[in-house]
Amino acid sequence: MNRSSSIEIIDITNKPEYEHLLVGCIFHRKKEIQLQELINGNPERVRYLESVIPKGLHTKILFWKGDYVGMIEYGSPEAAGLPISGENIIIMNCIWIHRKAQGQSFGKMLIDDMIRSEEQACGFATLALEDYWMIWIQKWMIEHLGFRSIDSIKLKHKTYKKGQCFKVHLMWRSISDNVTPPTWDKRQLLYGINYCHHHPLYWGKYGCAKSGLTEIHEKC
Ligand SMILES: CC(C)(COP(=O)(O)OP(=O)(O)OC[C@H]1O[C@@H](n2cnc3c(N)ncnc32)[C@H](O)[C@@H]1OP(=O)(O)O)[C@@H](O)C(=O)NCCC(=O)NCCS
């Protein structure tokens, strides 16, 4: 089997047979979990998917030799889960290549696939973190995938690692010159995001849901 024939990128968004990969996160699973359990455990994610799939959200999985090793999720500003706006732009919620498969151009393949699929888009935006203590989409990683920071804000969690500041960057990759860059609602970031409960900025993380906080971050 040559390398390209062993790689397949599948849009799982409207494919019931992949619903467990759509609701649960593909890499945070030490054991197989039943779909119903995933649905019960991720009500925010389920609500998010129900509202944005009709608006054109795409979740794609990269299979390598039959095993899922990478994912990307993106959509228009109306469908994506990040507070970024702009005309004719696409927002990337997430990209992830499993550690065992990193460094083999799979990340670039998913980005190229997104750009090819969204040929009307004049640019692509996402968020990245800097000085964050856990692995997530770090600024330097996204820079390697062709994005650059166009703005940033310094935040801290209200209930976790109090006093430790980190930066959130608005990352942008424009397709051509003379494109108006996106804007973002920094205030909205204080409420966190709700499309993925593994995301470091997830609203329900670190006891915020239990303590009834609405704004879970503050400026640093
Ligand atoms: C960012 C990420 C998607 C890149 O995927 P990848 O398949 O490893 O990257 P590629 O092989 O396509 O390489 C892309 C570029 O990044 C560089 N790169 C990748 N890993 C690197 C590393 N550890 N150190 C330095 N450079 C690296 C490559 O050299 C390449 O750059 P170049 O074109 O200038 O040579 C991947 O590292 C990742 O998933 N990181 C974790 C992201 C995460 O936490 N997501 C959120 C989950 S909730």
PDBQT file of the ligand as one rigid body, heavy atoms in Angstrom, charges set to zero:
ROOT
HETATM    1  C1  LIG A 301      -0.537  21.466  15.235  1.00  0.00    +0.000 C 
HETATM    2  C2  LIG A 301      -0.667  20.058  14.663  1.00  0.00    +0.000 C 
HETATM    3  C3  LIG A 301      -2.085  19.881  14.159  1.00  0.00    +0.000 C 
HETATM    4  C4  LIG A 301       0.313  19.917  13.494  1.00  0.00    +0.000 C 
HETATM    5  O1  LIG A 301       0.095  18.641  12.897  1.00  0.00    +0.000 OA
HETATM    6  P1  LIG A 301       1.292  17.780  12.299  1.00  0.00    +0.000 P 
HETATM    7  O2  LIG A 301       0.728  16.743  11.422  1.00  0.00    +0.000 OA
HETATM    8  O3  LIG A 301       2.186  17.340  13.399  1.00  0.00    +0.000 OA
HETATM    9  O4  LIG A 301       2.077  18.892  11.435  1.00  0.00    +0.000 OA
HETATM   10  P2  LIG A 301       2.728  18.692  10.017  1.00  0.00    +0.000 P 
HETATM   11  O5  LIG A 301       3.517  17.419   9.989  1.00  0.00    +0.000 OA
HETATM   12  O6  LIG A 301       1.701  18.894   8.958  1.00  0.00    +0.000 OA
HETATM   13  O7  LIG A 301       3.748  19.887  10.020  1.00  0.00    +0.000 OA
HETATM   14  C5  LIG A 301       3.366  21.232   9.832  1.00  0.00    +0.000 C 
HETATM   15  C6  LIG A 301       4.522  22.135  10.168  1.00  0.00    +0.000 C 
HETATM   16  O8  LIG A 301       4.717  22.133  11.583  1.00  0.00    +0.000 OA
HETATM   17  C7  LIG A 301       6.058  21.751  11.894  1.00  0.00    +0.000 C 
HETATM   18  N1  LIG A 301       6.000  20.972  13.121  1.00  0.00    +0.000 N 
HETATM   19  C8  LIG A 301       5.124  20.009  13.432  1.00  0.00    +0.000 A 
HETATM   20  N2  LIG A 301       5.390  19.529  14.671  1.00  0.00    +0.000 NA
HETATM   21  C9  LIG A 301       6.443  20.224  15.137  1.00  0.00    +0.000 A 
HETATM   22  C10 LIG A 301       7.192  20.206  16.353  1.00  0.00    +0.000 A 
HETATM   23  N3  LIG A 301       6.868  19.378  17.360  1.00  0.00    +0.000 N 
HETATM   24  N4  LIG A 301       8.198  21.078  16.495  1.00  0.00    +0.000 NA
HETATM   25  C11 LIG A 301       8.499  21.936  15.510  1.00  0.00    +0.000 A 
HETATM   26  N5  LIG A 301       7.853  21.992  14.331  1.00  0.00    +0.000 NA
HETATM   27  C12 LIG A 301       6.832  21.155  14.148  1.00  0.00    +0.000 A 
HETATM   28  C13 LIG A 301       6.517  20.965  10.696  1.00  0.00    +0.000 C 
HETATM   29  O9  LIG A 301       7.923  20.982  10.562  1.00  0.00    +0.000 OA
HETATM   30  C14 LIG A 301       5.854  21.730   9.580  1.00  0.00    +0.000 C 
HETATM   31  O10 LIG A 301       6.519  22.951   9.374  1.00  0.00    +0.000 OA
HETATM   32  P3  LIG A 301       7.264  23.337   8.019  1.00  0.00    +0.000 P 
HETATM   33  O11 LIG A 301       6.224  23.253   6.945  1.00  0.00    +0.000 OA
HETATM   34  O12 LIG A 301       7.734  24.710   8.275  1.00  0.00    +0.000 OA
HETATM   35  O13 LIG A 301       8.320  22.296   7.866  1.00  0.00    +0.000 OA
HETATM   36  C15 LIG A 301      -0.284  18.990  15.744  1.00  0.00    +0.000 C 
HETATM   37  O14 LIG A 301       0.987  19.259  16.238  1.00  0.00    +0.000 OA
HETATM   38  C16 LIG A 301      -1.267  18.910  16.899  1.00  0.00    +0.000 C 
HETATM   39  O15 LIG A 301      -2.303  18.276  16.786  1.00  0.00    +0.000 OA
HETATM   40  N6  LIG A 301      -0.949  19.568  18.034  1.00  0.00    +0.000 N 
HETATM   41  C17 LIG A 301      -1.854  19.543  19.196  1.00  0.00    +0.000 C 
HETATM   42  C18 LIG A 301      -3.045  20.438  18.892  1.00  0.00    +0.000 C 
HETATM   43  C19 LIG A 301      -4.118  20.350  19.930  1.00  0.00    +0.000 C 
HETATM   44  O16 LIG A 301      -3.855  20.230  21.110  1.00  0.00    +0.000 OA
HETATM   45  N7  LIG A 301      -5.365  20.468  19.445  1.00  0.00    +0.000 N 
HETATM   46  C20 LIG A 301      -6.528  20.631  20.290  1.00  0.00    +0.000 C 
HETATM   47  C21 LIG A 301      -7.088  19.428  20.870  1.00  0.00    +0.000 C 
HETATM   48  S1  LIG A 301      -8.492  19.836  21.922  1.00  0.00    +0.000 SA
ENDROOT
TORSDOF 0
